Amino acid sequence: MDFDTMGDEDRVPYLKIDRGRYFYQRRVPQRLQAHLGIRRWQMPCGDVSYSKAVQMVVTWAEEHDELIASLRDPDKLQKAGVEASRQQTAKQMADPDPLFPAYYAMTEQREGEKQFYTRESLPRPWQAAAVLMQEAQRIYEGKPSLEAPIWRIKYRIEELERGDQITSKLSLPSLPGLKEYVARLDNKIVAAARIEVRDTVPMPLYAELYLDKLNEAHDLGFGVHAGIPTDPDEREEYDFIKRKLERRISELSPDPSTLTALLERYCDFNSIRLGPRSKYRRDLSRLIAITGDVPIGHVRVESLRELRDQLLGKIKPSSIQAVFTPIKGVFGFAFDEGIIEMNPMQGVKLPRDKRPIEERKWKPFDPIEFGRIMKAAEELWSSPVRGLSDARREAIHMVVRVLAFSGMRPVEVIRLGPDDVTDAWIRITGSKTESSTRVVPLHPEISDFPRWIASGGLTTFQSINTDQVGSVRHNFGRLLRDKMKDPITDPQKALYSLRSTFVNAMRRAGADIQVQRAILGHKEAGAIRHYDDGPEFEVKRKWVEATDPRR
């Protein structure tokens, strides 16, 4: 029986009896059918009385009236359509129709028919990804292909001709040209096969759904299950399709997890300063030259290996390790944050530097060399130098002197502020490691350093946006190789050698290993660090004042 047979049929709820049970049934308004993905609501009332069934129908009808009214808002209509489409897609993925495989290879044909494959067995998945991308673009532009619905019509007619029982209607949306195609078929066959083309048009492919389809295509053609072709021609096609697809994905929805974006997040998280950050950007740009600035989840292990192979034989193994340091850091950070499900760097083996440590470490200057260097520095930088401002020249000279008589790292000096230096000590914070935080007694040879830094002597380096130590390193190198009367040409002797030179001078003066560690900022072994603050300040000052790298 009908509960209500008055009014527009789109708005009429029905109470129907089927085999003694009550059902609520209502047609979805035609304008909403494509967006909601259903043509009618049909809900069982359960084993209840007639009066209870009427009450349930009234409640459901009120809920649907409210839903229909709300969907007059274009934004809510679009949101409902997107959600319904995603639910339908998830349902199809969970329970696919074996008669309509999702993927096929366009180049594989037999007797003029497409050959269908499972997701895992596609011979060239990147080509299938290109097909999905093209189909999605046509739908997005309002020009959907008739290929799929026509294939379904032909298959239904084949079922009819085989004598299969046709139990359900094949109802297709009104795509441009589809009604004309069906009109050219035999009317009797169309009726017997229960084929209809609805008056309703498909829901527009909103940008969110277009992006869903592009991401599906990317996962199909370039996901972790898909291999990379080894044939040069196929690899060229693979790379072209991958970059084109990733560009469209980026245009539709800029991913907050691109390589460059993740590097900045990684650097911010680890409080990496400007100089190292600039180097990290340069190192990462090597990978971006291969992959493009894509979302980090799109980077394959093969691309990382390609970068490694490009560097092999061109730079030292230690330099390759240095290039990959920020790359490993960024991928590890992304994995720990749940941005990627697997870390491709785990599949990349980097070459080890097999040179003995004696061939890799910076060599110290001997006392005679040290004396010559200090004399040459005084002669060169105590008067104007072509190409250097007076402020920069004086700063370079002061930094070199401080390095020579403190054992500090170059970057530690550059980062000092006026509050970090007194007439008695230099305080180093935020350096290479946690153990690098320390207080170093001021050597008598640099007693003018506190007054100089208080006058703003180090501010000249603030205008350098990349490697602030680079100016000191470059000019010190020129001093050693070009400006000294008897140049020091050993490549293992450079600016950083001043640190090991000071260590050797402390050892010669008689300082024990604990004092040396405390002044250099080297980590104390074991858990003793938590309980022992190391040598007292007066002990450290005694040995710093006794240290003279010139003897």
Buried (B, 14 or more C-beta within 10 A) or exposed (E): EEBEEEEEEBBBBBBBEEEEEBBBBBBBBEEBBBBBBBBEBBEEBEEBEEEEBBEBBBEBBEEBEEBBEEBEEEEEBBBBBBBBBBEEBEEEEEEEEEEEBBBBBEEBEEEEEBEBBEBEEBEBBBBBBBBBBEBBBEBBEEEBEBEEBBEBBEBBBEBBEEEEEEEEEBEBBBBEEBEEBBEEBEEEEBEBBBBEBBEBBBBBBBEBBBBBBBBBBBBBBBBEEBEBBEEEEBBEBBBEBBEEBBEBBBEBBEBEBBBBBBBBBBBEEEEBBBBBBBBBBEBBEBBBEBBBBBBBBBBBBBBBBBBBEBBEEEEEBEEBBEBBBBBBBBBBBBBEEEBBEEBBBEEBEBBEBEEEEEEEEBBBBEBEBBBBBBEBBEEBBEEEBEEBEEBBBBBBBBBBBBBBBBBBBBBBBBBBEBEBBEEEBBBBEEBEEEBBEBBBBBBEBBEEBBEBBEEEBBEBBEEBEEBBBBBBBEBBBEBBBEBBEEEBEEEEBBBBBBBBBBBBBBBBBEBEEBBBBBBBBBEBEEEEEEEEEBBEBEBBBBBBBEBBBBE
